[in-house]
Amino acid sequence: MNQALVLQSDFGISDGAVSAMYGVAYSVNKDLRIFDLTHDIPPYNIWEASYRLLQTISYWPEGTVFVSVVDPGVGSERRSIVAKTANQKYIITPDNGTLTHLYRFVGITEARILDEETNRLPNSGESYTFHGRDIYAYTGARLASGIIAFKNVGPESEPQSVVKLPMPIACLKEKRITGIIEVLDVRFGNLWTNIHRSLLKEAGIQYGDRLKVSIGNGTRQVYENMMTFGKSFADSLVGEPLVYVNSLDNLGVAINQGSFASAYHIGSGTNWTMTLMKAEKKYY
């Protein structure tokens, strides 16, 4: 029985790159089921590719094969890797940090170095810049179709040897919670942080509380304001900011029916930090 093949890249859909990956996969097995995670990863943004895999992978059935191609080092000495996660999914990707979030939050139980000589689209040996088509989509389709087994993709490698990006951990200290803006909720401009809701519970923060929120980029403070911790956007007026729990159980920051990121020119990544604390009640 075929497993699903899920594709992710920074290629966009303005040219034929993604279509070529589909074509290679269907040439392996015309009955294969192929899906897109996203092809709108910002160019070369390995961190976001890592995050989007975490955001998605747990909701797919066991045996699903993911191909993730954000590969600024294509054609270099960087390894290609096939990883098996603790929840029985497979990821084929450059070994450049794309597995960072899965390694930490899901777990990687097995890893194999992809043999790029034996697992390559026939007659593509002189192509060095489109491994997403010639190696990853081809191998992903063969693995998802059962033409090859996981053990056939290449030699074993220790799971802890996969390349991992630096990942700050959110923390609570002296009633102040500090974390990073991991990624943007792109379409709506919300900020998604790495601050788990359990930290708010530990800090004694409840829905309806007013919070003092500060956002910085490196040493520069970009934003500071008071906002409500709400269960949903209905807990604030249109145009008002709020803190909420997103679909990954982490804190998000938003403007009700507006783009917080655009309004305040805020980005994402380990250099973008957010701190919050419960505002003291004032009595008059």
C-alpha angles and dihedrals in degrees: 000000000000121000123215119267115213121194129205128174147141091242099104118208100264094103138026101275097102092041089054090054089051090049093052092048093049090047086061093048123357090199095055117124110230126187136178123236091183139308093194099086105138108259113280092356101142092168093061092046088055092049095048090055090054090047092055115023101080092061095060125086123262112276095033112146119219125196114196118184117184097135120162088160096056111150093020130105093275113127127246112224139195112202131190115209129215089253091056102256126132126224124193112194147128109283093241104115099292089121095055099107095039091051092053104036106026105022132235113235100178136017133186130189107239111240100225094192099058097030099056136113108263114261093015097102096115094051113097104164106057106056089147089071104027100041115008102043090040094050093041092054092048092048094046090047094050093242088125130021125229090256090059098061094079146294123327121263129189109262091227089059094072114112113261129192120227108273120193115210122225114243144184118227127165092346091306120115118207128189143136135261098248099184143341125252084235104203096046101031096236120151116237115201135192091239108119117215089240088073090060090051089049089051092051094247116151135184110284095031120130114240133197106225126192126183125194140179109210107311094341122096108221103175141009128174146131118261141166125257101229137178092226142352088273088073091072137049121254108279095021123119122238143174116231142163112261130212092276093055092253128117121271130190120213148159111234104252092350141086112258092187093053095042093056102023093243125165136184140247138082093304092060110082134184129196127186139176137175112270116238115246116244122214123201 
